[in-house]
């Protein structure tokens, strides 16, 4: 009877170790998927973390039946957040009005550094 108890205790310890390892791996996959979602959301949102904090989006809703992240679902979630809060959208880049030819700058006059170096 004592041998059975020892064996059961050993099985329980191994089970707990395997569960802890599984939880660590799930946390790693979740972190990687969150980073991927924020990278995709960063194309349209000024602050991609808004998707989690105030957008009410859960990571599980962005995964398919096989558990893989689906970019289409991410894009739909980002579009829904932007529709609800358009001021969170990334601003279009400001056009540069600095085009055209420039006159070459006038040659620099003597500088204090050049005077110290004896030039």
HELIX and SHEET records of a PDB file:
HELIX    1   1 UNK A    2  UNK A   41  1                                  40    
HELIX    2   2 UNK A   50  UNK A   53  1                                   4    
HELIX    3   3 UNK A   59  UNK A   62  5                                   4    
HELIX    4   4 UNK A   71  UNK A   84  1                                  14    
HELIX    5   5 UNK A   86  UNK A   88  5                                   3    
HELIX    6   6 UNK A  112  UNK A  117  1                                   6    
END                                                                             
